[in-house]
Amino acid sequence: MGILSFIKEVCVQKAVYWGSPGSDGYKRTYADAEQLEPPEDGVRWDETAEVMTDDQGKEFVTKAQVMCPKELDVGGLLYLGDKEDLTEEEKSDPRKVEGAREIRRVDKTPLFKSKDEFVYQIYVG
């Protein structure tokens, strides 16, 4: 079993992801809700509190560390659960989803003996 297969084997939880964070001049905007689902891009969500530093050097307390075989955007939102359990309003406005958390930091680690395959450790606040 290769390391990527192992990572996909342990990333067995579903999550909903809203990427491409931006602004329309009035409020934050995000891409459409995307289901992250095993076996291809499930997550391993570990609830933990730890003081971290973001890419601007500001300290924050992470509420969870999430392993994923897919790269996610800093500033995007992540929710542990199934997209089908959300209302249409929640799918279109993730700020209304109780438990959706902002991605504050993403660490990218190359897989052993690989130049183009990575595992991502995502820290949410």
Backbone as CSV, one residue per row, in Angstrom:
resi,resn,N_x,N_y,N_z,CA_x,CA_y,CA_z,C_x,C_y,C_z
1,MET,0.846,-1.183,0.000,0.000,0.000,0.000,0.882,1.234,0.000
2,GLY,0.633,2.134,-0.944,1.371,3.379,-1.009,0.885,4.351,0.049
3,ILE,1.686,5.386,0.312,1.336,6.353,1.352,0.066,7.122,0.993
4,LEU,-0.147,7.445,-0.301,-1.367,8.145,-0.691,-2.588,7.270,-0.435
5,SER,-2.472,5.982,-0.715,-3.574,5.058,-0.420,-3.851,5.026,1.078
6,PHE,-2.796,5.033,1.889,-2.966,5.026,3.348,-3.677,6.306,3.802
7,ILE,-3.264,7.450,3.268,-3.878,8.718,3.661,-5.357,8.718,3.300
8,LYS,-5.680,8.256,2.109,-7.081,8.194,1.700,-7.856,7.200,2.562
9,GLU,-7.170,6.161,3.041,-7.817,5.172,3.900,-8.166,5.743,5.269
10,VAL,-7.365,6.668,5.793,-7.647,7.244,7.111,-8.512,8.504,7.024
11,CYS,-8.620,9.080,5.846,-9.460,10.272,5.652,-10.857,9.818,5.237
12,VAL,-11.640,9.367,6.225,-12.916,8.709,5.940,-14.136,9.558,6.307
13,GLN,-13.927,10.786,6.736,-15.046,11.637,7.117,-15.446,12.549,5.956
14,LYS,-16.730,12.910,5.927,-17.237,13.852,4.938,-17.131,15.273,5.492
15,ALA,-16.879,16.209,4.594,-16.856,17.624,4.965,-17.401,18.429,3.797
16,VAL,-17.864,19.632,4.105,-18.324,20.560,3.076,-17.336,21.722,3.060
17,TYR,-16.946,22.119,1.859,-15.916,23.131,1.667,-16.430,24.252,0.764
18,TRP,-16.209,25.480,1.207,-16.490,26.669,0.410,-15.160,27.371,0.184
19,GLY,-14.634,27.305,-1.024,-13.323,27.875,-1.326,-13.418,29.214,-2.036
20,SER,-12.306,29.595,-2.644,-12.184,30.847,-3.401,-12.725,32.050,-2.639
21,PRO,-12.244,32.262,-1.402,-12.760,33.404,-0.632,-12.413,34.718,-1.309
22,GLY,-13.370,35.629,-1.268,-13.174,36.951,-1.856,-14.137,37.932,-1.221
23,SER,-14.393,39.022,-1.918,-15.310,40.036,-1.426,-16.032,40.663,-2.609
24,ASP,-17.298,40.990,-2.401,-18.048,41.702,-3.434,-18.105,43.198,-3.125
25,GLY,-17.283,43.639,-2.184,-17.268,45.038,-1.774,-18.078,45.293,-0.525
26,TYR,-18.965,44.359,-0.187,-19.825,44.504,0.993,-19.638,43.365,1.989
27,LYS,-19.456,42.162,1.464,-19.329,40.989,2.335,-18.412,39.964,1.686
28,ARG,-18.001,38.989,2.495,-17.157,37.905,1.995,-17.969,37.018,1.061
29,THR,-17.312,36.537,0.026,-17.954,35.629,-0.916,-17.142,34.343,-1.012
30,TYR,-17.810,33.272,-1.424,-17.174,31.962,-1.527,-17.704,31.248,-2.766
31,ALA,-16.972,30.266,-3.211,-17.442,29.394,-4.291,-18.603,28.555,-3.763
32,ASP,-19.277,27.871,-4.659,-20.368,26.985,-4.263,-19.878,25.901,-3.316
33,ALA,-20.779,25.435,-2.477,-20.457,24.360,-1.534,-19.992,23.124,-2.293
34,GLU,-18.918,22.531,-1.825,-18.350,21.339,-2.444,-18.278,20.218,-1.407
35,GLN,-18.785,19.062,-1.744,-18.716,17.915,-0.843,-17.350,17.265,-0.945
36,LEU,-16.662,17.137,0.170,-15.419,16.362,0.245,-15.812,15.012,0.821
37,GLU,-15.526,13.967,0.060,-16.062,12.664,0.422,-15.051,11.565,0.124
38,PRO,-14.944,10.601,1.047,-14.061,9.471,0.777,-14.584,8.660,-0.407
39,PRO,-13.793,7.946,-1.139,-12.381,7.697,-0.842,-11.424,8.717,-1.448
40,GLU,-11.876,9.555,-2.391,-10.944,10.439,-3.092,-10.498,11.645,-2.285
41,ASP,-11.417,12.340,-1.654,-11.014,13.560,-0.953,-11.758,13.733,0.368
42,GLY,-11.888,12.636,1.107,-12.428,12.734,2.455,-11.427,13.418,3.372
43,VAL,-11.821,13.618,4.612,-10.954,14.298,5.575,-10.801,13.450,6.838
44,ARG,-9.807,13.797,7.616,-9.660,13.288,8.982,-9.659,14.531,9.859
45,TRP,-10.729,14.711,10.628,-10.969,15.923,11.414,-10.657,15.613,12.861
46,ASP,-9.629,16.235,13.410,-9.232,16.038,14.803,-9.497,17.322,15.580
47,GLU,-10.464,17.261,16.499,-10.756,18.415,17.363,-9.581,18.591,18.314
48,THR,-8.981,19.744,18.281,-7.842,20.033,19.144,-7.670,21.543,19.229
49,ALA,-7.150,22.001,20.318,-6.878,23.434,20.473,-5.373,23.612,20.593
50,GLU,-4.859,24.483,19.745,-3.422,24.722,19.749,-3.165,26.131,19.238
51,VAL,-2.206,26.814,19.808,-1.831,28.144,19.334,-0.960,27.962,18.094
52,MET,-1.356,28.630,17.011,-0.646,28.539,15.736,-0.343,29.954,15.251
53,THR,0.419,30.035,14.177,0.705,31.306,13.529,0.237,31.211,12.086
54,ASP,-0.497,32.240,11.612,-0.954,32.214,10.227,0.154,32.745,9.310
55,ASP,-0.135,32.836,8.005,0.902,33.246,7.054,1.289,34.715,7.157
56,GLN,0.551,35.510,7.963,0.935,36.894,8.218,1.633,37.058,9.572
57,GLY,1.892,35.931,10.246,2.585,35.973,11.524,1.692,36.234,12.721
58,LYS,0.372,36.233,12.525,-0.553,36.469,13.633,-0.894,35.155,14.309
59,GLU,-0.897,35.195,15.639,-1.264,34.000,16.396,-2.778,33.819,16.406
60,PHE,-3.202,32.559,16.379,-4.609,32.216,16.515,-4.692,30.854,17.189
61,VAL,-5.854,30.548,17.717,-6.069,29.239,18.324,-6.845,28.394,17.336
62,THR,-6.238,27.287,16.930,-6.927,26.377,16.032,-7.916,25.549,16.854
63,LYS,-9.072,25.295,16.276,-10.093,24.481,16.945,-10.079,23.049,16.433
64,ALA,-9.468,22.843,15.252,-9.366,21.502,14.682,-8.218,21.473,13.678
65,GLN,-7.619,20.295,13.570,-6.631,20.026,12.538,-7.259,19.000,11.602
66,VAL,-7.208,19.287,10.314,-7.887,18.458,9.336,-6.882,17.994,8.285
67,MET,-6.760,16.681,8.110,-5.911,16.130,7.071,-6.773,15.888,5.837
68,CYS,-6.229,16.226,4.663,-6.973,16.061,3.427,-5.978,15.839,2.286
69,PRO,-6.296,14.965,1.325,-5.413,14.787,0.174,-5.626,15.843,-0.907
70,LYS,-6.446,16.857,-0.616,-6.763,17.912,-1.580,-6.389,19.269,-0.983
71,GLU,-5.833,20.152,-1.784,-5.463,21.482,-1.302,-6.704,22.357,-1.165
72,LEU,-6.814,23.054,-0.041,-7.926,23.952,0.230,-7.387,25.365,0.428
73,ASP,-8.247,26.369,0.218,-7.836,27.768,0.283,-7.866,28.323,1.700
74,VAL,-6.796,29.014,2.092,-6.812,29.783,3.329,-7.902,30.847,3.181
75,GLY,-8.720,30.997,4.208,-9.834,31.938,4.156,-11.139,31.280,3.748
76,GLY,-11.045,30.074,3.169,-12.249,29.320,2.851,-12.897,28.813,4.130
77,LEU,-14.054,28.189,4.001,-14.754,27.649,5.162,-14.905,26.143,5.013
78,LEU,-14.872,25.463,6.152,-14.949,24.009,6.177,-15.921,23.588,7.265
79,TYR,-16.754,22.622,6.936,-17.775,22.118,7.861,-17.698,20.596,7.875
80,LEU,-17.605,20.008,9.039,-17.583,18.560,9.165,-19.010,18.049,9.036
81,GLY,-19.301,17.361,7.959,-20.647,16.847,7.755,-20.960,16.666,6.285
82,ASP,-22.228,16.425,6.018,-22.711,16.116,4.678,-23.459,17.313,4.093
83,LYS,-23.165,17.643,2.872,-23.815,18.763,2.182,-25.330,18.572,2.116
84,GLU,-25.775,17.332,2.008,-27.212,17.038,1.901,-27.967,17.399,3.186
85,ASP,-27.258,17.534,4.294,-27.897,17.899,5.564,-28.086,19.407,5.718
86,LEU,-27.569,20.190,4.782,-27.656,21.641,4.856,-28.861,22.146,4.062
87,THR,-29.407,23.270,4.496,-30.491,23.909,3.740,-29.888,24.604,2.523
88,GLU,-30.724,24.978,1.592,-30.259,25.712,0.408,-29.621,27.033,0.820
89,GLU,-30.202,27.686,1.828,-29.651,28.947,2.320,-28.255,28.738,2.901
90,GLU,-28.068,27.662,3.662,-26.751,27.371,4.236,-25.741,27.025,3.146
91,LYS,-26.158,26.289,2.136,-25.249,25.938,1.042,-24.759,27.192,0.322
92,SER,-25.644,28.178,0.170,-25.262,29.385,-0.560,-24.595,30.440,0.325
93,ASP,-24.770,30.351,1.640,-24.135,31.300,2.562,-23.560,30.537,3.752
94,PRO,-22.319,30.083,3.634,-21.735,29.232,4.674,-21.595,29.908,6.030
95,ARG,-21.694,31.237,6.075,-21.607,31.927,7.365,-22.810,31.610,8.243
96,LYS,-23.856,31.048,7.643,-25.059,30.674,8.387,-25.013,29.231,8.884
97,VAL,-23.952,28.514,8.567,-23.824,27.114,8.969,-23.160,27.048,10.337
98,GLU,-23.913,26.582,11.324,-23.340,26.419,12.654,-22.273,25.332,12.587
99,GLY,-21.079,25.664,12.992,-19.984,24.699,12.960,-19.065,24.851,11.766
100,ALA,-19.404,25.715,10.802,-18.487,25.984,9.690,-17.344,26.834,10.237
101,ARG,-16.139,26.452,9.896,-14.965,27.125,10.455,-14.048,27.644,9.359
102,GLU,-13.443,28.777,9.643,-12.534,29.388,8.663,-11.198,28.659,8.640
103,ILE,-10.704,28.430,7.446,-9.381,27.838,7.265,-8.358,28.943,7.492
104,ARG,-7.532,28.758,8.500,-6.571,29.802,8.881,-5.158,29.516,8.375
105,ARG,-4.861,28.238,8.148,-3.509,27.873,7.719,-3.579,26.534,7.009
106,VAL,-2.738,26.376,5.973,-2.637,25.107,5.256,-1.164,24.766,5.114
107,ASP,-0.777,23.604,5.625,0.587,23.103,5.456,0.569,22.017,4.387
108,LYS,1.536,22.065,3.493,1.611,21.155,2.351,2.878,20.319,2.495
109,THR,2.708,18.997,2.526,3.845,18.107,2.694,3.899,17.124,1.529
110,PRO,5.045,17.030,0.833,5.126,16.060,-0.261,5.120,14.632,0.282
111,LEU,4.490,13.757,-0.475,4.498,12.348,-0.100,5.899,11.799,-0.310
112,PHE,6.220,10.720,0.383,7.535,10.099,0.258,7.824,9.767,-1.198
113,LYS,9.008,10.123,-1.643,9.488,9.826,-2.988,8.574,10.381,-4.080
114,SER,7.937,11.503,-3.812,7.042,12.100,-4.804,7.342,13.579,-4.950
115,LYS,7.271,14.050,-6.177,7.464,15.474,-6.455,6.144,16.178,-6.725
116,ASP,5.083,15.409,-6.972,3.837,16.044,-7.371,2.593,15.532,-6.643
117,GLU,2.778,14.759,-5.578,1.657,14.325,-4.752,1.901,14.809,-3.328
118,PHE,0.840,15.363,-2.716,0.974,16.007,-1.415,-0.144,15.587,-0.486
119,VAL,0.090,15.783,0.806,-0.961,15.703,1.811,-1.016,17.084,2.443
120,TYR,-2.234,17.507,2.805,-2.436,18.852,3.328,-2.966,18.772,4.748
121,GLN,-2.347,19.546,5.636,-2.813,19.676,7.013,-3.447,21.044,7.102
122,ILE,-4.748,21.058,7.387,-5.531,22.288,7.403,-5.858,22.632,8.851
123,TYR,-5.668,23.877,9.226,-5.950,24.327,10.585,-7.109,25.325,10.533
124,VAL,-8.179,25.028,11.270,-9.346,25.898,11.248,-9.520,26.570,12.598
125,GLY,-10.022,27.802,12.561,-10.220,28.569,13.777,-11.635,28.506,14.263
